[in-house]
Amino acid sequence: MSQNNKTPHNKNQATFILDGKTIPFTEGQTIIQAAMASGEYIPHLCFNPEFKPHGSCKICTVTANGRQAASCTQQTQADMVVESNTKPINDERRALLQMLFVEGNHFCPSCEKSGDCQLQATAYELNMMSPHFDHFSPDRPLDSSHAEYLLDYNRCILCSLCARASSDVDGKNVFSLAGRGIKTHLIVNAKSGKLADTDFTGDDKAAHVCPVGVIIKKRVGFAVPIGKRSFDEHPISATPHPKVRDV
Amino acid sequence: MLSQDNTHSDYLDSILSRHQHNTHNLLQMLREAQEHYGYIHSEAIDYLAQQLQSPRSMIEGVASFYSLLYLQPQGDYRVLFSDNITDRMLGNIDLMESMCGQLWVEVGKVSEDGLVSINTTSCTGMCDQGPAVLINNIAINHLTQDRINSLCELIRERVPLSGWPLEFFAIEDNIYKKDILLDSNFKSGSALAEVLKRSSEETLQEIKTSKLRGRGGAGYLTGSKWEFCRIAVSEQHYVVCNADEGEPGTFKDRVLLNTYADMVFEGMTICAHVINAKKGFIYLRGEYRYLLDHLNAILQRRRQQGLLGNNIFGHANFNFDIEIHLGAGAYICGEESALIESLEGKRGTPRNRPPFPVTSGYLNQPTVVNNVETFCAASLIGLHGGAWYADVGIETSSGTKILSVSGDCARPGLYEYPFGVTVAQVLADCGAKNTQAVQISGPSGICIAANEFERRIAFDDLPTAGAFMVFDESRDMFEVARNFVHFFKHESCGFCTPCRVGTSLLSNMMNKLANGHGSPYDFTEIEKLNVLLLSTSHCGLGHSACNPVLDTIAKFRPAYDKRLTHKEYIPAFDLDYALSQARQMTGRDDTGAHLERIHVSK
């Protein structure tokens, strides 16, 4: 998580208003980038401050000067009035989260990522009490072919962070999105479709960016007990991107 | 079975070299590669990946995005029934079931002998001559039971398409009303001759004077678009003609490209002159593959006439040429930024905007994207001047609009009117009787009821990309909306959560109502979902996916009310229906194989 910016901004610094607070920004920053630099939380899933914004999950939707926009891709403008933490917007975010929950197969109680999962933590943050919609219950097989890592596609929310990390940081293109519409799915760069047949390793950035529990290191799943995990200790609004534990 | 890499190099090498091993042509290469086996072989992807030095997953990601590309073997005869509401009204489903029965194949599957696969596809742009089908990407229209029987016979006998009766492939223009565009008797080169008497600055001024607005639906001022692109400083500028005519109920671009192609190409060349572009593209929807050879022949003729290529019309430094790119079944590519992504050989996902294509389009260079009809109008303006054009139509909307009229009327086809014509006038001209509703501009447009028929086709009243679907009093407007909702679900690109999941949820809810499980609760849910799609979707597809439902709820409420058969909420899950698969497998349908319905109506 970025530094806590407590120093008062100087008079010439451009600012905008987020939920009544004055937030400084620099040229080119999007709303969420400026907000996070000031320690303000806007719920998000496909955004990660280390990567170029993607704008697909729409959880970070805000109103900017009265118009709805994804705050991760919307450029900040001076004196812009942004509303984020309001009931109507949080209601919409909750509905989008519910969509993500019913689209895949998310069994939190048995998931190794429980407590470290951004989808789960954001759902807690936004008081999501039920999935609301009918489950799609898609058939998404596991890939346990790799010696060190497991891919559980059931939990994929199609944020493409692994694909971006693999191509932009690792220079490998291990992951890509395939298909279209509700059939969009994650694939790996192998004819067999198996992770073991790619050049993926645990040292890849892509191994450590999944906000949910798709890319899972084997044999360490419950080394940190549930109850002592990142979002058990602090809500996601306090530490949206806790340091990845090296276990 | 194929297993040797060189099996694929045989046909892929020539495709690769024709496309300069350039990944921006990936979609074109995949489409051509598919013509070899009828699907894209897994080892062909390996070979392409190796030759293009691109990840295999990227190529697979692109290929799997487009519904007319296949990664699994299909039947030797790939039959796709156009499934627009107008095809449904003409009985396409019964015809499809008849064909499936005769050829022993299930919808969506390949027959066991590999002979045939049958499925539905989004509107193929033949609504004036439906029901329509694509067989191995070739259009066959005016389907009747007799014609279906003949097709089944030809397929069973494995007669190659080249040996089928020619009349099966006839495609009509069906022009019923001509105005300045369709009646122009345009001579190739005539507009360019006028334009090149003026400076490019003056031509831009003529376009601005004409007050021409884009004909693809959004209605942006063409002069402003060209000017923004012209002043954008960059190495290259591009002209793109959007011929991805995917909006169900629209087919005017097909006719323009078939019979008025010179006007289209000349309009693009005029644009190139204004914005200083060297290269232009036509993005032609895959369903119009049959137009490709015809269009290439016209391009070649224009090169020979000195109307394309270097030193056009003898003007030094006026160099411009046009290339045709084919789509492969993706409505979303009609959205200009998705179109550009597709043109670059990628998945057709709409970009984050700004920047807009006029400053950062194809290969991030300034790009004008205009509709086929817009370029035709530009040719007319080049020939006759902006003031002449602005005199036609009405104050807010200059010029004419070509309407693609289909549905319940005596004479479906093209009708060109000066802007400002009333819906009632169009209905009278096309011979529509007892009309209940008209869907203007396709599923993403607006549905109007009889009390609105005095409204006008104009940018400030009823803007339209051209579709004009007529529904008489016998039609069930709920089923119309349900068909459109299914269309949006099928065509959602899947990029953003609200559209990817929301269009599926909406489709399921409409099915629930159709299956007799509806209650007022579901009705509220549909309305809530529509609001969410409208406010949070990434692009126009998600925004407009709710239009058909919102319009029909507002105007044809009884069609919904009669489906809200339960006072209290009941689940969509139907235990008896869930057993239907078991019944099919065991061949039983007696009372003992059915559960008593748990939820009795009312």
HADDOCK unambig.tbl for C-alpha pairs under 7 A between the chains (distance, minus, plus):
assign (segid A and resid 56 and name CA) (segid B and resid 495 and name CA) 5.74 0.50 0.50
assign (segid A and resid 56 and name CA) (segid B and resid 496 and name CA) 4.31 0.50 0.50
assign (segid A and resid 56 and name CA) (segid B and resid 497 and name CA) 6.56 0.50 0.50
assign (segid A and resid 57 and name CA) (segid B and resid 496 and name CA) 5.52 0.50 0.50
assign (segid A and resid 57 and name CA) (segid B and resid 497 and name CA) 5.20 0.50 0.50
assign (segid A and resid 58 and name CA) (segid B and resid 496 and name CA) 6.80 0.50 0.50
assign (segid A and resid 58 and name CA) (segid B and resid 497 and name CA) 6.69 0.50 0.50
assign (segid A and resid 58 and name CA) (segid B and resid 536 and name CA) 6.61 0.50 0.50
assign (segid A and resid 61 and name CA) (segid B and resid 536 and name CA) 7.00 0.50 0.50
assign (segid A and resid 68 and name CA) (segid B and resid 535 and name CA) 6.51 0.50 0.50
assign (segid A and resid 92 and name CA) (segid B and resid 532 and name CA) 6.59 0.50 0.50
assign (segid A and resid 96 and name CA) (segid B and resid 497 and name CA) 6.73 0.50 0.50
assign (segid A and resid 96 and name CA) (segid B and resid 498 and name CA) 6.40 0.50 0.50
assign (segid A and resid 99 and name CA) (segid B and resid 501 and name CA) 6.13 0.50 0.50
assign (segid A and resid 103 and name CA) (segid B and resid 501 and name CA) 6.77 0.50 0.50
assign (segid A and resid 173 and name CA) (segid B and resid 55 and name CA) 6.41 0.50 0.50
assign (segid A and resid 175 and name CA) (segid B and resid 57 and name CA) 6.99 0.50 0.50
assign (segid A and resid 176 and name CA) (segid B and resid 57 and name CA) 5.79 0.50 0.50
assign (segid A and resid 176 and name CA) (segid B and resid 58 and name CA) 6.21 0.50 0.50
assign (segid A and resid 176 and name CA) (segid B and resid 61 and name CA) 6.49 0.50 0.50
assign (segid A and resid 177 and name CA) (segid B and resid 61 and name CA) 5.74 0.50 0.50
assign (segid A and resid 178 and name CA) (segid B and resid 60 and name CA) 6.67 0.50 0.50
assign (segid A and resid 178 and name CA) (segid B and resid 61 and name CA) 3.97 0.50 0.50
assign (segid A and resid 178 and name CA) (segid B and resid 62 and name CA) 6.98 0.50 0.50
assign (segid A and resid 178 and name CA) (segid B and resid 64 and name CA) 5.80 0.50 0.50
assign (segid A and resid 178 and name CA) (segid B and resid 65 and name CA) 6.51 0.50 0.50
assign (segid A and resid 179 and name CA) (segid B and resid 61 and name CA) 6.54 0.50 0.50
assign (segid A and resid 179 and name CA) (segid B and resid 64 and name CA) 4.67 0.50 0.50
assign (segid A and resid 179 and name CA) (segid B and resid 65 and name CA) 4.81 0.50 0.50
assign (segid A and resid 180 and name CA) (segid B and resid 65 and name CA) 5.00 0.50 0.50
assign (segid A and resid 180 and name CA) (segid B and resid 493 and name CA) 5.26 0.50 0.50
assign (segid A and resid 180 and name CA) (segid B and resid 494 and name CA) 5.49 0.50 0.50
assign (segid A and resid 181 and name CA) (segid B and resid 490 and name CA) 6.71 0.50 0.50
assign (segid A and resid 181 and name CA) (segid B and resid 491 and name CA) 6.67 0.50 0.50
assign (segid A and resid 181 and name CA) (segid B and resid 492 and name CA) 4.70 0.50 0.50
assign (segid A and resid 181 and name CA) (segid B and resid 493 and name CA) 4.60 0.50 0.50
assign (segid A and resid 181 and name CA) (segid B and resid 494 and name CA) 3.65 0.50 0.50
assign (segid A and resid 181 and name CA) (segid B and resid 500 and name CA) 5.29 0.50 0.50
assign (segid A and resid 182 and name CA) (segid B and resid 494 and name CA) 5.93 0.50 0.50
assign (segid A and resid 182 and name CA) (segid B and resid 500 and name CA) 5.35 0.50 0.50
assign (segid A and resid 182 and name CA) (segid B and resid 501 and name CA) 6.30 0.50 0.50
assign (segid A and resid 184 and name CA) (segid B and resid 494 and name CA) 5.97 0.50 0.50
assign (segid A and resid 187 and name CA) (segid B and resid 57 and name CA) 6.73 0.50 0.50
assign (segid A and resid 188 and name CA) (segid B and resid 57 and name CA) 6.10 0.50 0.50
assign (segid A and resid 189 and name CA) (segid B and resid 55 and name CA) 6.57 0.50 0.50
assign (segid A and resid 189 and name CA) (segid B and resid 56 and name CA) 5.74 0.50 0.50
assign (segid A and resid 189 and name CA) (segid B and resid 57 and name CA) 4.53 0.50 0.50
assign (segid A and resid 190 and name CA) (segid B and resid 56 and name CA) 6.90 0.50 0.50
assign (segid A and resid 190 and name CA) (segid B and resid 57 and name CA) 7.00 0.50 0.50
